[in-house]
């Protein structure tokens, strides 16, 4: 699997988390995260996959905020 981020995504990352899209090119990609989370097994459009990745980051942020309390 290959890591690929566009400029806007590079500014919205969480330590230990990066999107992995496979295949890198083409209209469809499967999605995972470098944290070890497989976010989507079935291929989907990149915009849909990256939207799911943003949801994953929000879940990570919420969990981190709860752990810090």
N, C-alpha and C positions, 0 to 999 in steps of 0.2 A: 504494500500500500504506500501511497505517496502523500506527503503533506503539501497542501497548497492553500495559501491565503492571499486574498487580494488586499490592497492598501487599507480599505476601511476595516476589514476584519483584523488586521494586524494591531489596530489600536484597541480592539475589544477582546482581549484575551485574559485568561486567568492563569496564574502560575501552574505549570504542570498540565495544561490543557491546550491542545491545538487540534484543529480539524484535520482528518485524513480522508481524502476522497479517492475512490478507486472505481473506475479508471479516472486518471487525471483529466483527460480530454474527452469530449463527447457530450451528448445531451443528457446522459444519465450517469450517476455515480452512486456507489454505496458509501456509507458514512460511518466513521469510527472516530474516537478521540484518543489522543496519546496517553490519557489517564488509564486506558485499558477498556474503556466503555465502548461497546458496539452500539451505536445509536440507531442505525437502520441496516438491517440485513439485506432487504430487497433494494435493488437500484431504484432511484427516483430522480426527478430533475434536480439540478444543482441548487436552484433557488429554494426548493422545498427542503433539501438536505441541510443547507446552510441555515435556514430558519429553525430546523430541529436542533442544530448545533447551538444557536443562540439561546434556545430554550434550555439546553443542557447547561450552558454557562450561567444562566439565571438560577437554575437549581443548585449549582455549585456555590454561587454567591450566597443564596439563602442558607444553605447548610453551613457555610463558613461563618456567617453572621450569627447563627444559632449557637455554634460551637464556641464563639468568642464571648458569649454572655455568661 
